[in-house]
């Protein structure tokens, strides 16, 4: 008797991988719960970590040539820099408030 190769839909694969990655449960436990072979789930998780998708053998995005940033990387970098500037500004404001409170307490104690 020949064994049949089961084909799982992409949504099922992605859901199984999400369960492993988000809950931190071990692959054999999740595989048993879902009724699939642990080796199959392990390969899906490995592909998802390596390629960004449990269904693809190729990486989702190739690294950009010459070390240049892709547009998505550039926009994320700009967003992070703006966020850092806002946080630095808030830190300076809080430090000024702290200094004012220190001076107030020093005058109040005298």
Residue frames relative to the residue before (quaternion, step in Angstrom):
aa qw qx qy qz dx dy dz
X 1.0000 0.0000 0.0000 0.0000 0.00 0.00 0.00
X 0.3247 -0.7592 0.5383 0.1688 3.59 -0.74 1.05
X 0.4222 -0.6924 0.5198 0.2687 3.54 -1.08 0.71
X 0.3768 -0.7131 0.5465 0.2255 3.56 -1.10 0.73
X 0.3383 -0.7078 0.5803 0.2188 3.53 -1.08 0.72
X 0.2793 -0.7735 0.5489 0.1497 3.55 -0.62 1.16
X 0.1890 -0.7566 0.6165 0.1085 3.53 -1.05 0.78
X 0.1898 -0.7958 0.5711 0.0666 3.55 -0.70 1.16
X 0.4996 -0.6474 0.4792 0.3187 3.56 -1.04 0.73
X 0.6598 -0.5442 0.3573 0.3753 3.54 -1.20 0.64
X 0.6432 0.5371 -0.3321 0.4331 3.61 0.93 -0.85
X 0.6393 0.5192 -0.3230 0.4663 3.58 1.03 -0.80
X 0.6486 0.5190 -0.3158 0.4585 3.58 0.92 -0.91
X 0.6855 0.4856 -0.2879 0.4598 3.57 0.83 -1.00
X 0.6418 0.5212 -0.3214 0.4617 3.57 1.02 -0.76
X 0.6483 0.5128 -0.3160 0.4658 3.57 0.97 -0.84
X 0.6547 0.5013 -0.3083 0.4745 3.58 0.95 -0.86
X 0.6390 0.5286 -0.3257 0.4540 3.58 1.00 -0.82
X 0.6167 0.5390 -0.3509 0.4539 3.59 1.00 -0.75
X 0.6766 0.4902 -0.2948 0.4637 3.59 0.89 -0.93
X 0.7381 0.4414 -0.2523 0.4435 3.59 0.77 -1.00
X 0.7334 0.4375 -0.2527 0.4548 3.60 0.92 -0.82
X 0.7401 0.3948 -0.2455 0.4859 3.60 0.97 -0.73
X 0.3879 -0.7349 0.4762 0.2874 3.57 1.15 -0.51
X 0.3930 0.7106 -0.4910 0.3156 3.58 1.24 0.23
X 0.5365 -0.6221 0.4481 0.3527 3.60 -1.09 0.59
X 0.6401 -0.5655 0.3756 0.3597 3.54 -1.14 0.73
X 0.6735 0.4951 -0.3411 0.4299 3.67 0.76 -0.83
X 0.6401 0.5297 -0.3275 0.4499 3.59 1.02 -0.76
X 0.6720 0.4777 -0.2931 0.4840 3.59 0.90 -0.91
X 0.6374 0.5313 -0.3308 0.4494 3.58 0.97 -0.84
X 0.6512 0.5051 -0.3183 0.4685 3.58 0.95 -0.83
X 0.6449 0.5260 -0.3199 0.4529 3.59 0.96 -0.86
X 0.7411 0.4078 -0.2178 0.4869 3.59 1.00 -0.83
X 0.4458 -0.7183 0.4365 0.3079 3.58 1.26 -0.22
X 0.5588 0.5618 -0.4204 0.4420 3.57 1.03 0.76
X 0.6150 -0.5498 0.4120 0.3869 3.55 -1.26 0.33
X 0.5347 -0.6526 0.4258 0.3270 3.63 -0.89 0.88
X 0.6237 0.5476 -0.3436 0.4394 3.59 1.05 -0.68
X 0.6213 0.5389 -0.3318 0.4619 3.55 1.07 -0.74
X 0.6845 0.4746 -0.2843 0.4748 3.57 0.85 -0.97
X 0.6220 0.5423 -0.3427 0.4490 3.57 1.02 -0.79
X 0.6665 0.4898 -0.3150 0.4653 3.61 0.94 -0.81
X 0.6169 0.5351 -0.3483 0.4602 3.60 1.06 -0.67
X 0.6584 0.5014 -0.3053 0.4711 3.57 0.94 -0.93
X 0.6488 0.5179 -0.3194 0.4570 3.58 0.93 -0.88
X 0.6619 0.4982 -0.3057 0.4693 3.60 0.92 -0.89
X 0.6556 0.5158 -0.3210 0.4484 3.57 0.93 -0.86
X 0.6724 0.4794 -0.3037 0.4752 3.59 0.96 -0.79
X 0.7063 0.4612 -0.2621 0.4688 3.57 1.01 -0.77
X 0.8302 0.2529 -0.0794 0.4904 3.56 0.82 -1.02
X 0.5212 -0.6463 0.4165 0.3704 3.58 1.20 -0.25
X 0.7778 0.1902 -0.1243 0.5859 3.59 1.26 -0.09
X 0.4342 -0.7161 0.4758 0.2690 3.61 -0.85 0.89
X 0.6798 0.5072 -0.2818 0.4486 3.60 1.23 -0.28
X 0.7167 0.4573 -0.2422 0.4675 3.57 1.18 -0.36
X 0.3353 -0.7287 0.5625 0.2003 3.54 -1.10 0.74
X 0.6773 0.4506 -0.2890 0.5047 3.57 1.29 -0.15
X 0.5533 -0.5963 0.4489 0.3699 3.60 -1.03 0.63
X 0.5784 -0.6140 0.4175 0.3378 3.55 -1.09 0.77
X 0.8058 0.0139 0.0178 0.5918 3.58 0.86 -0.89
X 0.3829 -0.7116 0.5435 0.2273 3.52 -0.88 0.96
X 0.5445 -0.5967 0.4522 0.3781 3.60 -1.05 0.59
X 0.5176 -0.6582 0.4479 0.3136 3.53 -1.01 0.80
X 0.5090 -0.6683 0.4454 0.3097 3.60 -0.97 0.79
X 0.8248 0.2718 -0.1885 0.4585 3.53 -1.18 0.58
X 0.5669 -0.6322 0.3800 0.3669 3.60 1.18 0.29
X 0.4535 0.6840 -0.4600 0.3390 3.60 1.20 0.27
X 0.5065 -0.6603 0.4724 0.2903 3.52 -1.17 0.63
X 0.4232 -0.6481 0.5636 0.2883 3.53 -1.13 0.71
X 0.6844 -0.4945 0.3405 0.4136 3.56 -1.26 0.37
X 0.6527 0.5074 -0.3245 0.4596 3.60 0.95 -0.81
X 0.6494 0.5040 -0.3172 0.4729 3.59 1.01 -0.77
X 0.6455 0.5269 -0.3201 0.4509 3.56 0.99 -0.83
X 0.6744 0.4841 -0.3049 0.4668 3.59 0.92 -0.87
X 0.6391 0.5102 -0.3326 0.4696 3.59 1.03 -0.71
X 0.6316 0.5300 -0.3258 0.4626 3.59 1.02 -0.79
X 0.6526 0.5036 -0.3113 0.4729 3.60 0.95 -0.84
X 0.6423 0.5182 -0.3189 0.4660 3.57 1.01 -0.82
X 0.6751 0.4914 -0.2983 0.4623 3.59 0.91 -0.88
X 0.6412 0.5152 -0.3308 0.4627 3.59 1.02 -0.74
X 0.6424 0.5076 -0.3211 0.4760 3.59 0.99 -0.81
X 0.6433 0.5177 -0.3171 0.4664 3.57 1.00 -0.82
X 0.6450 0.5123 -0.3155 0.4711 3.60 1.01 -0.78
X 0.6315 0.5241 -0.3368 0.4616 3.60 1.01 -0.77
X 0.6496 0.5158 -0.3117 0.4636 3.58 0.96 -0.88
X 0.6645 0.4981 -0.3058 0.4656 3.57 0.95 -0.84
X 0.6349 0.5192 -0.3302 0.4672 3.59 1.00 -0.78
X 0.6336 0.5275 -0.3231 0.4646 3.57 1.01 -0.83
X 0.6664 0.4973 -0.2968 0.4696 3.59 0.93 -0.90
X 0.6259 0.5307 -0.3368 0.4617 3.60 1.02 -0.74
X 0.6511 0.5065 -0.3214 0.4650 3.60 0.94 -0.85
X 0.6387 0.5226 -0.3252 0.4617 3.59 0.99 -0.82
X 0.6781 0.4894 -0.2921 0.4641 3.58 0.91 -0.90
X 0.6258 0.5254 -0.3386 0.4667 3.58 1.05 -0.70
X 0.6405 0.5100 -0.3293 0.4704 3.60 1.01 -0.78
X 0.6428 0.5131 -0.3209 0.4697 3.60 0.96 -0.82
X 0.6346 0.5283 -0.3227 0.4627 3.57 1.00 -0.82
X 0.6611 0.5098 -0.3092 0.4555 3.58 0.92 -0.89
X 0.6301 0.5220 -0.3327 0.4689 3.58 1.01 -0.79
X 0.6579 0.5039 -0.3097 0.4662 3.59 0.95 -0.86
X 0.6228 0.5338 -0.3414 0.4589 3.60 0.99 -0.75
X 0.6665 0.4944 -0.3032 0.4685 3.58 0.92 -0.90
X 0.6302 0.5396 -0.3270 0.4525 3.58 0.99 -0.81
X 0.6725 0.4845 -0.2932 0.4766 3.56 0.90 -0.95
X 0.6360 0.5254 -0.3377 0.4532 3.60 0.97 -0.76
X 0.6772 0.4650 -0.2917 0.4901 3.60 0.99 -0.79
X 0.6505 0.5263 -0.3197 0.4445 3.60 1.02 -0.75
X 0.6440 0.5280 -0.3187 0.4526 3.60 1.04 -0.78
X 0.6390 0.5177 -0.3395 0.4566 3.61 0.98 -0.72
